[in-house]
Amino acid sequence: MNKKNSPTIVKLGILTVITSFIWIGFEVYRALSIEPEPIVSEETLAKVEPNLDINEMGSLQQRIYINEENIAPINIVSNTQKSQEEKKENAVESEEATNSAQEEIEGSTNE
């Protein structure tokens, strides 16, 4: 009975050692690849004053407000609309070419 257990223990030990080496390798890679924390100035880290500035609040009402009427309309044409318009133009051109070719054929048969 003891002989059957020893290969299982050896396999388990080998897998444990392999797992440990992989774990150590990943930790070393992570430690070397982590970017250092950015340096932040003291001004940025300073606490914000909790009191509102009344003068600034009054200047908000004096700011310019732009209505949608003041903004020029923007026409956005998608690729499908462009391709449909091109197909219509091509269809008109091909129809005109067909008509002119038919007129030439009729003109040559009449002579």
WOHU-V276446 format. One record per backbone hydrogen bond with DSSP energy under -0.5 kcal/mol. CO is the residue of the C=O (numbers start at 0). NH is the residue of the N-H. If there is no record, write none. Layout:
# WOHU-V276446
co: <CO,CO>
nh: <NH,NH>
This chain:
# WOHU-V276446
co: <0,1,2,3,4,5,6,7,8,9,10,11,12,13,14,15,16,17,18,19,20,21,22,23,24,25,26,27,28,29,37,40,41,51,52,53,54,55,56,57,57,59,64,66,66,67,72,73,74,75,77,78,79,80,81,82,83,84,85,86,87,88,89,90,91,92,93,94,95,96,97,98,99,100,101,102,103,104,105,106>
nh: <4,5,6,7,8,9,10,11,12,13,14,15,16,17,18,19,20,21,22,23,24,25,26,27,28,29,30,31,32,33,39,44,45,53,56,57,58,59,60,60,61,62,66,69,70,70,74,75,76,77,81,82,83,84,85,86,87,88,89,90,91,92,93,94,95,96,97,98,99,100,101,102,103,104,105,106,107,108,109,110>
